[in-house]
Amino acid sequence: MKKYITLLLLVLLSCNEDNKVEQTEHRVWELADIPTLNFDEFEPMLIETSNRIQVINFWATWCAPCIEEMPYFEDLAEKYKDKIDLKFVSLDRPEEKESKVLVFANKKNIRNDIILLDDPRSHYWIPKVYENWSGATPATLIFNADTRLFYEKPFSKEELERELKKFM
């Protein structure tokens, strides 16, 4: 009897308007939703032409700190959606796009844009992203028309928000 009463209470509480939990929209990723670009195709994204804050996070599915910090980027991009454009740039191998990147995007409910950067000329493009970048991930470029900051480190949510506020 106690189980039935508990179940009834749970049902009644779940029907109560005041107890609704806001749910984030779930984006279903298709392979075509993740463009594969070489650096020359990607490079124009490193130039800000609006007044928005650009956040480009370089990551990979095999990078544990990258995966740990991704929800912070997603949450803050939602919180400041009128100010921030967020792009996740995957450095996974192109042959892993479907088996790893696409699966990861759907499993983790990634809501912001993902680009797969496929350019073996890392000696060419890494210094163009940031002169002193070693190529390690996670790495994040935050910029607007006036300021450009680069971070070769994982973020806590608080640290990331503090850095974003420098641009607001």
C-alpha positions as CSV (number, residue, x, y, z in Angstrom):
1,M,0.0,0.0,0.0
2,K,2.8,2.4,0.9
3,K,4.3,1.9,-2.7
4,Y,0.9,2.9,-4.2
5,I,0.6,6.0,-2.1
6,T,4.1,7.0,-3.0
7,L,3.4,6.4,-6.7
8,L,0.2,8.4,-6.5
9,L,2.0,11.3,-4.8
10,L,4.7,11.3,-7.5
11,V,2.0,11.3,-10.3
12,L,0.1,14.2,-8.6
13,L,3.3,16.2,-8.1
14,S,4.4,15.7,-11.6
15,C,1.1,17.0,-12.9
16,N,1.4,20.2,-10.8
17,E,2.3,23.2,-13.0
18,D,4.6,24.6,-10.3
19,N,6.8,21.5,-10.5
20,K,7.6,21.6,-14.2
21,V,11.2,21.4,-15.0
22,E,12.4,23.4,-17.9
23,Q,13.9,21.1,-20.5
24,T,16.4,22.1,-23.0
25,E,15.6,21.4,-26.6
26,H,17.3,18.3,-27.9
27,R,19.1,18.8,-31.2
28,V,19.3,15.7,-33.4
29,W,22.5,15.7,-35.3
30,E,22.9,14.4,-38.9
31,L,26.3,13.9,-40.6
32,A,25.6,16.8,-42.9
33,D,25.2,19.1,-39.8
34,I,28.9,18.9,-39.1
35,P,30.8,20.5,-41.9
36,T,34.4,19.2,-42.6
37,L,36.6,22.2,-43.4
38,N,40.2,22.7,-44.1
39,F,41.9,25.7,-42.5
40,D,41.5,28.0,-45.5
41,E,37.7,27.4,-45.4
42,F,37.6,27.8,-41.6
43,E,39.9,30.9,-41.3
44,P,37.2,33.5,-42.1
45,M,35.4,32.4,-38.9
46,L,38.4,33.9,-37.0
47,I,37.4,37.4,-38.0
48,E,34.6,39.2,-36.2
49,T,32.4,41.3,-38.4
50,S,29.5,41.9,-36.0
51,N,29.4,43.2,-32.4
52,R,29.0,39.7,-31.0
53,I,31.5,37.8,-28.9
54,Q,32.9,34.9,-30.8
55,V,33.9,31.8,-28.8
56,I,35.8,29.0,-30.7
57,N,36.6,26.0,-28.6
58,F,39.1,23.5,-30.1
59,W,38.4,20.0,-28.7
60,A,38.4,16.3,-29.5
61,T,36.3,13.3,-28.4
62,W,39.4,11.7,-26.9
63,C,40.2,14.8,-24.8
64,A,38.7,14.3,-21.3
65,P,39.2,17.9,-20.1
66,C,37.5,19.0,-23.4
67,I,34.5,16.9,-22.7
68,E,34.3,18.0,-19.1
69,E,34.2,21.7,-20.0
70,M,31.8,21.5,-22.9
71,P,28.6,21.8,-20.8
72,Y,30.0,25.0,-19.3
73,F,30.3,26.5,-22.8
74,E,26.8,25.3,-23.7
75,D,25.3,26.7,-20.5
76,L,26.9,30.1,-20.9
77,A,26.2,30.3,-24.6
78,E,22.5,29.8,-23.7
79,K,22.7,32.3,-20.8
80,Y,24.3,35.0,-23.0
81,K,22.6,33.9,-26.3
82,D,22.1,37.5,-27.3
83,K,25.8,38.2,-27.0
84,I,27.7,35.1,-27.9
85,D,28.3,32.9,-30.9
86,L,29.9,29.5,-29.9
87,K,31.5,27.1,-32.3
88,F,33.1,23.8,-31.3
89,V,35.9,22.9,-33.6
90,S,36.7,19.2,-33.5
91,L,40.2,18.0,-34.1
92,D,39.2,14.4,-34.4
93,R,40.3,12.5,-37.5
94,P,37.9,12.9,-40.5
95,E,37.3,9.1,-40.6
96,E,35.9,9.4,-37.0
97,K,33.4,12.0,-37.9
98,E,30.4,9.6,-38.0
99,S,31.6,7.0,-35.5
100,K,32.8,9.4,-32.8
101,V,31.9,13.1,-33.4
102,L,28.3,12.6,-34.6
103,V,27.6,10.0,-31.9
104,F,29.1,12.3,-29.2
105,A,27.1,15.3,-30.4
106,N,23.8,13.3,-30.1
107,K,24.7,11.5,-26.9
108,K,25.8,14.7,-25.1
109,N,23.0,16.8,-26.6
110,I,25.4,19.4,-28.0
111,R,23.3,22.4,-29.1
112,N,25.9,24.7,-30.7
113,D,27.7,24.4,-34.0
114,I,30.3,21.8,-34.5
115,I,32.9,21.9,-37.2
116,L,35.4,19.2,-38.0
117,L,38.8,20.8,-38.9
118,D,40.5,18.5,-41.4
119,D,43.9,20.0,-42.3
120,P,47.1,18.1,-41.8
121,R,49.1,21.3,-42.2
122,S,49.1,22.0,-38.4
123,H,52.4,23.8,-38.7
124,Y,50.6,26.2,-41.0
125,W,47.3,26.8,-39.3
126,I,48.1,26.5,-35.5
127,P,50.1,29.8,-35.4
128,K,47.4,31.5,-37.4
129,V,44.9,30.7,-34.7
130,Y,47.3,31.9,-32.0
131,E,51.0,32.5,-32.4
132,N,52.1,30.6,-29.3
133,W,49.6,27.8,-29.3
134,S,51.3,24.4,-28.9
135,G,48.4,22.6,-30.6
136,A,47.2,21.0,-27.3
137,T,43.5,20.8,-26.4
138,P,41.4,22.1,-25.0
139,A,42.1,25.5,-26.4
140,T,39.7,28.4,-26.7
141,L,39.7,31.6,-28.6
142,I,37.4,34.4,-27.4
143,F,37.3,37.6,-29.4
144,N,35.2,40.5,-30.7
145,A,36.1,43.3,-33.0
146,D,38.4,44.9,-30.4
147,T,39.9,42.2,-28.3
148,R,41.3,38.7,-28.8
149,L,42.2,36.3,-26.0
150,F,43.5,32.7,-26.3
151,Y,43.5,30.0,-23.6
152,E,45.3,26.7,-23.8
153,K,43.7,25.2,-20.8
154,P,40.4,23.7,-19.5
155,F,37.9,26.0,-17.8
156,S,35.7,25.7,-14.8
157,K,32.3,27.3,-15.4
158,E,33.2,30.2,-13.1
159,E,36.5,30.9,-14.9
160,L,34.8,30.8,-18.3
161,E,32.1,33.1,-17.2
162,R,34.6,35.5,-15.7
163,E,36.6,35.5,-19.0
164,L,33.4,36.1,-21.1
165,K,32.4,39.0,-18.9
166,K,35.6,40.8,-20.0
167,F,33.9,41.2,-23.3
168,M,30.5,42.5,-22.1
